[in-house]
Structures are given as structure tokens and as C-alpha cells.
Amino acid sequence: MKIGLSKSKYMHNAKCCGWGHKLAKILLVIGGLNWGLVGVGMLLSSNWNVINLLLGSMPTFEAIVYILVGVVAIMKLFNCKCKTCAVGDSSGANPGMDQNM
């Protein structure tokens, strides 16, 4: 009897949600790096908020980026619920989803 989970059964399928997972990953990386730079900038008493530096003259676009990063972070908290990612898991949560993250 096999004890571990079948890797292929729970491996994230990039085709299941198409560009959505890739966009989410990009936004989370952008948001994480930005917050890291904000913290470093605070320690050095300067503004290292890259989103603000790039989009500061367009506050609406800056707000949209922040909202998208927040929405994606909330979505990642609950994992992907699509049929392909949830195969074999009755709860809909996918333990292998973040292996590729």
C-alpha cells in the first residue's frame, strides 16, 4: 500500500485555469517585492514603493494594482477550486497547488 499522495494526481495543471494562475503568480511576486522594498525604504528613510514611483502620477491605476494584488492574495488563501485542480479531493482544496509557486 502506498502511503504518499500521487504526485501526478495533485500536481497543478497549468492549463486548467489558463492565464489566471500565471497572472496571480506575477501579481503576488510584484506585491511581495514591493512590500519588501517599502520596508527597506522605511528603514532607510526613503520611498522605495516601486508601484507608487511608477504609477504615482496616476493614482487610479496605482489603486487598481493594489486592489488586484489584494484580491489575488485572498484567492490564494482559499486555493484553486476549479474541477481540474480539485480532482480526487472531496473538499475542493488542493494540497499540491502551491508546489509550483
C-alpha positions in Angstrom: 0.0 0.0 0.0 1.3 3.4 -1.0 1.4 5.9 1.8 2.2 9.2 0.0 0.0 11.2 -2.4 0.4 10.5 -6.1 2.3 13.5 -7.4 0.6 13.4 -10.8 -2.9 13.3 -9.2 -2.3 16.5 -7.2 0.2 18.3 -9.4 -1.1 21.7 -10.5 -2.3 21.7 -14.1 -1.3 25.0 -15.8 -4.0 24.5 -18.5 -6.9 24.3 -16.0 -7.3 28.0 -15.4 -5.1 29.2 -18.2 -3.6 32.7 -17.7 -5.3 33.2 -14.4 -2.7 31.3 -12.4 0.2 32.9 -14.2 -1.3 36.4 -13.6 -1.9 35.6 -10.0 1.7 34.4 -9.5 3.0 37.6 -11.2 0.8 39.9 -9.1 1.8 38.1 -5.9 5.5 38.4 -6.7 5.1 42.1 -7.6 3.2 42.7 -4.4 5.6 40.8 -2.2 8.7 42.5 -3.7 7.0 45.9 -3.4 6.2 45.4 0.3 9.7 44.2 0.9 11.1 47.3 -0.7 8.7 49.5 1.2 10.1 48.0 4.4 13.7 48.6 3.4 12.8 52.1 2.3 11.3 52.8 5.7 14.4 51.7 7.4 16.5 54.0 5.2 14.0 56.9 5.5 13.2 56.9 1.8 10.4 55.9 -0.6 11.1 52.6 -2.3 7.5 51.9 -3.1 8.0 50.9 -6.8 4.3 50.9 -7.6 4.0 54.4 -6.3 7.2 55.5 -8.1 5.9 54.1 -11.4 2.2 55.0 -11.1 2.2 57.8 -8.6 1.1 60.3 -11.2 -1.9 58.0 -12.0 -3.5 57.3 -8.6 -6.4 55.4 -10.1 -4.1 52.9 -11.8 -2.0 52.7 -8.7 -5.1 51.8 -6.6 -6.2 49.2 -9.2 -2.8 47.5 -8.9 -3.1 47.4 -5.1 -6.6 46.1 -5.3 -5.6 43.3 -7.8 -2.7 42.2 -5.6 -5.1 42.1 -2.6 -7.8 40.1 -4.4 -5.2 37.6 -5.7 -3.8 37.1 -2.2 -7.3 36.4 -0.9 -7.9 34.0 -3.7 -4.6 32.1 -3.0 -5.7 31.7 0.7 -8.6 29.6 -0.4 -6.6 27.7 -3.3 -8.0 27.0 -6.7 -11.5 25.5 -6.8 -11.6 24.5 -10.4 -12.5 21.0 -11.3 -9.1 20.1 -12.7 -7.2 21.3 -9.6 -9.7 19.6 -7.2 -9.6 16.2 -8.8 -9.6 13.5 -6.2 -10.2 15.9 -3.2 -13.7 16.0 -2.0 -13.1 19.2 0.0 -12.0 21.1 -3.2 -8.8 22.2 -1.6 -5.7 21.1 -3.4 -2.7 20.3 -1.3 -0.3 20.3 -4.3 -1.4 23.6 -5.7 1.4 25.7 -4.2 4.1 23.3 -5.2 4.7 25.3 -8.3 4.5 28.6 -6.6 
